[in-house]
């Protein structure tokens, strides 16, 4: 299958070129900011934690706008990234960022926002888990896939385990009889551990 060719970036303005070449791993910004916000909240530094929560939420919304813009206007660039073994697994930062933000919102008492975010992350994880690896396997550019395996592949495991944490956190807010969410959390964590082992072997090879 021929690999989609991005448009010529020379004709794009600097701003449009930045959108066209937006890295699929930028949601790591939300991940890191949200994790620090959670840590600060646990240490009693509420004001600073809330500031970082606001930054994480703003970045999350802004990145979705930019990524949707990229998907609509520069879809060839996005498809090329999805078939690039060195970049594709960075898309799982979207899942992890969504879960981290949801956990922090739960700590802020906003279960009304956090719960839909966790279920959204679960849908993304399921879709990405099937679509992205297959996109890599469909690549026919003549270059060996294994030789381009790198540390970004570990984000697949990170996303699985972030989903486990998110589901475990929302389980107490669900109605009675929702024990299946806890079971899914354990399953997701187990999948993450298995993925970590597999990816570790591939990276070493």
C-alpha positions as CSV (number, residue, x, y, z in Angstrom):
1,X,0.0,0.0,0.0
2,X,1.4,3.4,-1.0
3,X,2.3,5.7,1.8
4,X,0.3,9.0,1.7
5,X,2.5,11.9,0.8
6,X,2.1,15.1,2.9
7,X,1.6,18.4,1.0
8,X,4.6,20.5,0.2
9,X,5.3,22.5,3.4
10,X,7.3,25.1,1.6
11,X,4.0,26.8,0.4
12,X,2.6,26.9,4.0
13,X,2.9,29.8,6.4
14,X,4.9,29.2,9.6
15,X,1.6,28.9,11.6
16,X,0.0,26.4,9.1
17,X,3.3,24.5,8.8
18,X,3.3,24.1,12.6
19,X,-0.2,22.7,12.5
20,X,0.6,20.4,9.6
21,X,3.6,19.0,11.4
22,X,2.1,18.9,14.9
23,X,3.6,16.0,16.8
24,X,1.1,13.3,17.8
25,X,2.8,13.3,21.3
26,X,1.9,16.8,22.3
27,X,-0.7,15.6,24.8
28,X,2.2,14.6,27.0
29,X,2.0,18.2,28.0
30,X,-1.4,17.6,29.6
31,X,-0.1,14.3,31.1
32,X,2.9,15.9,32.8
33,X,1.0,19.0,34.0
34,X,-1.9,16.9,35.4
35,X,0.4,14.5,37.2
36,X,2.3,17.4,38.9
37,X,-1.1,19.0,39.8
38,X,-2.2,15.7,41.4
39,X,1.1,15.5,43.4
40,X,0.8,19.0,44.6
41,X,-2.8,18.5,45.7
42,X,-1.7,15.4,47.7
43,X,0.9,17.6,49.4
44,X,-1.7,20.2,50.4
45,X,-0.5,22.8,47.9
46,X,-4.0,23.5,46.7
47,X,-3.6,26.9,45.0
48,X,-0.7,25.8,42.9
49,X,-2.3,22.5,42.1
50,X,-5.5,24.3,40.9
51,X,-3.4,26.6,38.7
52,X,-1.8,23.6,37.1
53,X,-5.2,22.0,36.7
54,X,-6.4,25.1,34.9
55,X,-3.4,25.0,32.6
56,X,-3.8,21.3,31.9
57,X,-7.5,21.7,31.1
58,X,-6.8,24.7,28.8
59,X,-4.0,22.8,27.0
60,X,-6.3,19.7,26.6
61,X,-9.0,21.7,24.9
62,X,-6.5,23.7,22.8
63,X,-4.8,20.6,21.6
64,X,-8.0,18.9,20.6
65,X,-8.8,22.0,18.5
66,X,-5.4,21.9,16.8
67,X,-5.5,18.1,16.2
68,X,-9.0,18.3,14.7
69,X,-7.8,21.2,12.5
70,X,-4.9,19.1,11.4
71,X,-7.1,16.1,10.7
72,X,-9.4,18.2,8.5
73,X,-6.9,20.4,6.7
74,X,-3.7,18.2,6.7
75,X,-5.0,14.7,6.8
76,X,-2.2,13.4,4.6
77,X,0.3,14.5,7.3
78,X,-1.8,12.7,10.0
79,X,-2.1,9.5,8.1
80,X,1.6,9.6,7.4
81,X,2.3,9.8,11.1
82,X,-0.2,6.9,11.8
83,X,1.9,4.7,9.5
84,X,5.3,5.8,10.9
85,X,6.5,3.3,13.5
86,X,8.6,6.0,15.1
87,X,5.6,8.3,15.7
88,X,2.4,6.4,15.7
89,X,2.3,5.2,19.3
90,X,2.7,8.8,20.6
91,X,-1.0,9.1,19.8
92,X,-1.7,7.1,23.0
93,X,-0.7,10.2,24.9
94,X,-4.2,11.4,24.1
95,X,-5.6,8.5,26.2
96,X,-3.2,9.0,29.1
97,X,-3.8,12.7,29.1
98,X,-7.5,12.2,29.2
99,X,-7.3,9.8,32.2
100,X,-4.8,12.0,34.1
101,X,-7.1,15.1,33.7
102,X,-10.1,13.0,34.8
103,X,-8.4,11.8,38.0
104,X,-7.4,15.4,38.9
105,X,-10.9,16.6,38.2
106,X,-12.2,13.8,40.6
107,X,-10.0,15.2,43.3
108,X,-11.5,18.6,42.6
109,X,-15.0,17.1,43.1
110,X,-16.0,17.3,39.4
111,X,-17.1,13.8,38.9
112,X,-19.7,15.1,36.4
113,X,-16.8,15.9,34.0
114,X,-14.3,13.2,35.1
115,X,-16.6,10.2,34.5
116,X,-17.4,11.0,30.8
117,X,-13.7,11.7,30.3
118,X,-12.7,8.2,31.5
119,X,-15.3,6.5,29.3
120,X,-14.1,8.7,26.4
121,X,-10.5,7.6,27.1
122,X,-11.7,3.9,27.2
123,X,-13.2,4.3,23.7
124,X,-10.1,6.0,22.4
125,X,-7.9,3.2,23.9
126,X,-10.0,0.5,22.3
127,X,-10.0,2.2,18.9
128,X,-6.3,3.2,18.9
129,X,-5.4,-0.3,20.2
130,X,-6.8,-1.8,17.0
131,X,-6.2,0.9,14.4
132,X,-2.7,2.2,15.1
133,X,-0.8,-1.1,15.2
134,X,-2.6,-2.2,12.0
135,X,-1.6,1.1,10.4
136,X,2.0,0.3,11.2
137,X,1.8,-3.2,9.8
138,X,0.1,-1.8,6.6
139,X,3.2,0.4,6.0
140,X,4.9,-0.6,2.7
141,X,7.8,1.8,2.5
142,X,10.5,-0.8,2.3
143,X,12.0,0.1,5.6
144,X,12.1,-2.5,8.5
145,X,9.6,-1.8,11.2
146,X,11.6,-3.4,14.0
147,X,14.6,-1.2,13.4
148,X,12.4,1.9,14.0
149,X,11.0,0.7,17.3
150,X,11.7,3.3,20.0
151,X,10.6,4.3,23.5
152,X,7.4,6.0,22.3
153,X,6.0,2.4,22.0
154,X,5.9,2.2,25.8
155,X,3.1,4.9,25.8
156,X,0.7,2.1,24.7
157,X,1.4,0.4,28.1
158,X,1.2,3.8,29.9
159,X,-2.2,4.5,28.3
160,X,-3.5,1.1,29.4
161,X,-2.5,1.6,32.9
162,X,-3.7,5.2,33.1
163,X,-7.1,3.8,32.0
164,X,-7.0,1.3,34.8
165,X,-6.3,4.1,37.3
166,X,-9.1,6.2,35.8
167,X,-11.7,3.4,36.0
168,X,-10.6,2.5,39.6
169,X,-11.1,6.1,40.6
170,X,-14.6,6.5,39.1
171,X,-15.9,3.1,40.4
172,X,-17.1,4.5,43.8
173,X,-19.2,7.2,42.0
174,X,-21.1,4.6,39.9
175,X,-24.4,3.0,41.0
176,X,-24.5,-0.3,42.8
177,X,-23.8,-3.3,40.6
178,X,-21.0,-1.6,38.7
179,X,-18.3,-4.0,39.9
180,X,-17.6,-4.8,36.3
181,X,-15.7,-1.4,36.1
182,X,-13.3,-2.7,38.8
183,X,-12.8,-5.9,36.8
184,X,-12.1,-3.9,33.7
185,X,-9.6,-1.8,35.6
186,X,-7.7,-4.9,36.7
187,X,-7.8,-6.2,33.1
188,X,-6.6,-3.0,31.7
189,X,-3.7,-2.9,34.2
190,X,-2.8,-6.5,33.3
191,X,-2.8,-5.6,29.6
192,X,-0.6,-2.7,30.3
193,X,1.9,-4.9,32.1
194,X,1.9,-7.4,29.2
195,X,2.4,-4.6,26.7
196,X,5.3,-3.2,28.7
197,X,7.0,-6.6,28.5
198,X,6.4,-7.1,24.8
199,X,7.5,-3.6,23.9
200,X,10.6,-3.9,26.1
201,X,11.7,-7.0,24.2
202,X,11.1,-5.2,20.8
203,X,13.0,-2.2,21.9
204,X,15.9,-4.3,23.1
205,X,15.9,-6.2,19.8
